[in-house]
Amino acid sequence: MISNKQLYFQNLAHTIDTPLAIEIERAEGMYMYGPNGEEYLDLLGGISVSNLGHQNPQVVEATKAQIDKHMHLMVYGEFIQSPQVKLAKKLTEMLGHHFESVYFGSSGAEANDGALKLAKRTTGRGKIVAFKNAYHGSTQGVLSAMGDEYFKQAYRPLIPGFHFAEFNKEETLSLIDHNTAAVIVEPVQGEAGYRTPENNFLQKIRQKCNDTGTLLIFDEIQTGFGRTGHLFAFQKYGVVPDIITMAKGLGGGMPIGAFAAAKEVMDNFKNNPILGHITTFGGHPVSSAAALASAEIISEKLDSFHIKAKEELFRKLLVHPNIKKVHGAGMMLCVELSSFEEVQFAMDYCIEKRLIIDWFLFNNYSLRISPPLIINEDQIRWASSVILEALDAFNKTH
Ligand SMILES: Cc1ncc(COP(=O)(O)O)c(C=O)c1O
């Protein structure tokens, strides 16, 4: 009989010649299990998705209960569906401030695309300022906002009007002017290698937006839902954007994306043209039910995850001559090494020891740590010891 691995290489589309190709049959909490019971510790959480770990019982129960009631009914926004409206209410409570209105999509890229459209429609302007090394998704709309030439050069022409400032470089904010509809920024740059804002950089962007009537969009698709130790990174850094985008950790393991803004801003989608943003599956009821259960747990239990203490423990343990620096915030940590060869070696070594770890799109000399927030002290100690062993092994063979 043809194996799953054969089917995987034969019929599944791939975007790299050397995918991880690890077969997983089930997952629970911090662990994933292969078909022969192989146990992997998950240091990635599906890239900042499974914040409560895999198969959180309350999330699973809410998901199953919703499936028993109904699945898809109608395109987004036409019918009143309990899990969707309750999730919207919960998010407005978690976000506070002016975030009264939530638009649901199915992914992060779609959320960012909708947010950029909303900014253009609201301001009547066409220019967007994004940042070098920014990642906002892979569809053509948000590929236009990607701050990396290598990954987008083959797909031109993209959307005109995108300009790129440099993260943490105040002087490049002069790009923001009275023609700018929006600045889109990740409060902690993800694929750049978890780069945190320095010298009140986010405050400076906010000020420039205020001065020019530009809308500020925070892409909190990776930073949201407790990952930095706060529900949202804007709360950690004390800067409130006009529009916030969410996905990944929002769904508790189910696909969903969203963006939130003040009602008067969001209402611009209602006219000239009507139906300014449309989607079939946005805020799917089953995803919304899972997201609601997950959001309730995260908002209630975030303090008990002790994110700061876990970050400090990782930083204390990850000391090695090959580690140049550990960047990041909370459970988004970037272990900076010297080369892709070293990263590749360390990843292979860790996976051999059944520790799931990865690298970054725009920073291939660093290892990514973005585990479920429920990781415990023993798991942090074990994972760190495997990473250090990997670096020792690299030094012995190179
Ligand atoms: C900061 C950020 N924005 C947007 C996206 C795109 O989300 P999606 O893959 O759900 O389209 C990602 C995905 O990695 C992300 O990290």
The ligand as a Gaussian input file, in Angstrom:
#p B3LYP/6-31G(d) Opt

LIG

0 1
 C        2.912000      38.739000      11.461000
 C        2.162000      37.909000      10.462000
 N        1.239000      38.486000       9.694000
 C        0.540000      37.785000       8.792000
 C        0.759000      36.441000       8.604000
 C       -0.026000      35.701000       7.574000
 O       -0.957000      34.859000       8.176000
 P       -1.565000      33.644000       7.324000
 O       -0.459000      32.656000       7.116000
 O       -2.669000      33.106000       8.219000
 O       -2.086000      34.215000       6.062000
 C        1.723000      35.793000       9.382000
 C        2.004000      34.368000       9.180000
 O        3.048000      33.854000       9.491000
 C        2.446000      36.539000      10.330000
 O        3.394000      35.984000      11.093000

